[in-house]
Amino acid sequence: MARKTVTLLPQTGSLELDTTGNAVPGDSYYGYTDGIHTVAIYGQALSGRVKIQGTLATNPTEDDWFDILFSGLPYKDYTNFTGVEGFTFVANLVYLRASLDRTSLGISDFTQAGYVEKIFLNY
């Protein structure tokens, strides 16, 4: 049973090409030890690369973040995706964050690439 659901990334991508969300506490921040996290990505005609990153640091710097694997890859690419997709992973993380990257896919016009409606984190 989930203890907490938080917004990992609010609606984004309709006014910018690339963005990274703020650090959000994970289950280890609160002393939980099972490490089970579920992420739900909501897209509206979304084209871009979504990454979920975690850290064990209590005061993370940019170098402390590492990518969480989605089916063996450190990202999930979307092309004109509308809907919701969920992923579950196990990691005892102090903080998590999400990013939307379109530049790496050669997208240069955010107005033609949809947007992330929201990304929820459940643990």
Stockholm file with secondary structure:
# STOCKHOLM 1.0

chainA/1-123         MARKTVTLLPQTGSLELDTTGNAVPGDSYYGYTDGIHTVAIYGQALSGRVKIQGTLATNPTEDDWFDILFSGLPYKDYTNFTGVEGFTFVANLVYLRASLDRTSLGISDFTQAGYVEKIFLNY
#=GR chainA/1-123 SS CCSCEEEEECSBSSSCSCEECCCEECGGGGTCCSCEEEEEEEEEEEEEEEEEEEECCSSCCGGGCEECCBTTBSSEEEEEEEEEEEEEEECCCSEEEEEEECGGGTCCCGGGSCEEEEEEEEC
#=GC SS_cons         CCSCEEEEECSBSSSCSCEECCCEECGGGGTCCSCEEEEEEEEEEEEEEEEEEEECCSSCCGGGCEECCBTTBSSEEEEEEEEEEEEEEECCCSEEEEEEECGGGTCCCGGGSCEEEEEEEEC
//
